[in-house]
């Protein structure tokens, strides 16, 4: 039960952080976000943020499996290709 509570709390924190960052980055982004398990280990390790047209606007990655998004990719709305990558500076120093 403790593990389930911890996992739910972590997922809610990731969703909140993703929402805050997406809202701050652009007024054009919708609030539609999908939590994803990119490596199929049953743990949430990413967030996909979609724009109002249903295209991926940003993708967040947990690259070191600590349940915190530490890398973001922003996608071009016309081509769908990544145009910018941001990483957590604290993560880069480890």
C-alpha positions in Angstrom: 0.0 0.0 0.0 2.9 2.4 0.8 4.4 1.8 -2.6 1.1 2.5 -4.4 0.7 5.8 -2.4 4.3 6.8 -3.2 3.8 6.1 -6.9 0.5 8.0 -7.0 2.2 11.0 -5.3 5.1 10.9 -7.7 2.8 10.8 -10.7 0.8 13.7 -9.4 4.0 15.7 -8.8 5.3 15.0 -12.3 1.9 16.0 -13.8 1.9 19.2 -11.8 5.5 20.1 -12.8 4.8 19.4 -16.5 1.6 21.5 -16.4 3.4 24.4 -14.8 6.3 24.3 -17.3 4.1 23.9 -20.3 1.9 26.8 -19.2 4.9 29.1 -18.6 6.5 28.2 -22.0 3.6 29.1 -24.3 0.0 30.2 -24.1 -0.7 28.2 -27.3 -0.2 24.8 -25.5 -3.3 23.0 -24.3 -3.4 21.2 -21.0 -3.5 17.8 -22.7 -0.7 15.7 -21.3 0.0 12.0 -21.4 2.2 10.3 -18.8 4.3 7.6 -20.5 6.4 4.6 -19.7 9.1 4.9 -22.4 11.2 1.9 -21.4 8.3 -0.5 -20.4 9.4 -1.0 -16.9 6.0 -0.1 -15.5 7.2 3.2 -14.1 6.3 6.6 -15.5 9.4 8.2 -17.0 8.0 10.8 -19.4 5.4 13.3 -20.3 4.1 14.2 -23.7 2.4 17.6 -24.1 0.1 18.1 -27.0 -1.0 21.4 -28.6 -4.6 22.3 -29.5 -4.3 20.5 -32.9 -3.2 17.2 -31.3 0.4 17.4 -32.3 3.3 16.8 -29.8 4.5 20.2 -28.6 6.9 19.0 -25.9 8.2 15.7 -24.5 9.7 15.3 -21.1 12.1 12.6 -20.1 13.3 11.1 -16.9 16.8 10.0 -18.1 18.1 8.7 -14.8 15.1 6.8 -13.4 14.6 9.1 -10.3 11.0 9.9 -11.2 11.8 13.5 -12.0 11.7 15.0 -15.5 15.2 16.2 -16.3 15.1 16.7 -20.0 12.6 18.5 -22.3 12.4 18.5 -26.1 10.3 21.2 -27.8 8.9 20.3 -31.2 8.3 22.5 -34.3 4.5 22.9 -34.8 4.9 22.7 -38.6 7.4 19.9 -39.1 7.0 17.9 -35.9 10.8 17.8 -35.6 12.6 18.6 -32.3 13.8 22.2 -32.3 15.2 22.6 -28.8 16.3 20.5 -25.9 16.6 21.6 -22.3 18.2 19.7 -19.5 18.2 20.1 -15.8 21.6 21.7 -15.0 21.8 19.9 -11.6 21.4 16.6 -13.5 24.3 17.5 -15.9 26.7 18.1 -13.0 26.3 14.5 -11.6 
